[in-house]
């Protein structure tokens, strides 16, 4: 690998592309146009993965160029073998081609499922679920038990998502013998694993890695589960004469009314549910875990956040969603954590041959935007490796897709449609965990000793398996 970029030492990264930010050019394609593009817009790599031309973007300016200026040309996601088993023939949102179907489905999701009104309908549920977690952590605190914080957070976010989707929590017997969480994790790992067929499409039929066989099996398990959920809703409606208000009930009402304005049947409902089961709880849990891990490693920041919580919420109360808009430092903490620990890559595909600032990009080229490298770009951030939420105190840079140095939810047409839900849940959970407990590391480990670079994946970067002892700090 060539280092034609800045000769700065970057720390090991979580994405398997640890030194992504170094490259301006790579491999056999030191094209003059690309050189010009890279010099103007920051690190851009162009390479071939198998038969697929691939462009890797790792600077805010270049990401703006691809995700905003040329937003339409890069509005597709690449064809991904796993998607054919998990998307009901691209009836979902994540893998749908950028066509009228995607527009219709995106509109349905944003207006009917992920709107502010719909999200606030589930506010009491979120509060209750977090309350249950605090209750069980309080019991652990009484006996100074070390708890598996990562596992508790994952269960919390999975439960919240299941309650929103189909009004019941996941049960270990759901999805067969292995249990809900394990099958979801296994499927995500399988879908994210490197698959030869994605880079050499003519090898797909051979299924050399056995991944198609495994995904087929997993998709059958999910299909059976989702069919049962929909059947239960049909039955329940027959008995109560009322549609349920969860996402399944909402989508079934749309299906039955015929008001979707496009073909919308059970397979579409199942496809959207899979998007949310795979895309939602894991991303939220990872963000909460990373934030809490950073806070445990940075006691001065934690003290400042605790002080804000004491002033706004008070030590005789738990945090509620109505407090969030006043918790300015919490917002800085979450933004800073998402800068350092985003979903590592946004993946898009070029819909037509196009020219980006004089550089020709062939149709079907893949674009990987490294959110991880962008968040650590030394040209965009002072002291980028340091967790320092105060940098946001006087800054308007936010995560909503217009400031390209901070785009943890992506940007442009295919930006995450669940930003509001994701952000609210992360902020509420982090605030509650910090307000209710002082967190102590086990085995005499000191703050600052948590390793922040392990156990990370390509699609959802996960913090270390966080184990800690909670000490209850409220007076109620
Ligand atoms: C911390 C929480 C979350 C983060 C950081 C996150 C991040 C992302 C990112 C980076 C993308 C790709 C955007 C792009 O291509 O520009 C995305 C897309 C998506 N996310 Fe999220 N997400 C989160 C939570 C959720 C939740 C809770 C849901 C569902 C309930 C969700 C559903 C989706 C869907 C359906 C897409 C595909 C949109 C499309 O292609 O049109 N996400 N998300």
Boltz pocket constraint, residues with backbone or C-beta under 6 A from the ligand:
constraints:
  - pocket:
      binder: B
      contacts: [[A, 93], [A, 94], [A, 95], [A, 106], [A, 275], [A, 276], [A, 279], [A, 280], [A, 281], [A, 283], [A, 284], [A, 287], [A, 343], [A, 345], [A, 346], [A, 347], [A, 407], [A, 408], [A, 409], [A, 410], [A, 411], [A, 412], [A, 413], [A, 414], [A, 415], [A, 416], [A, 417], [A, 418], [A, 419], [A, 421], [A, 422], [A, 423], [A, 426]]
      max_distance: 6.0
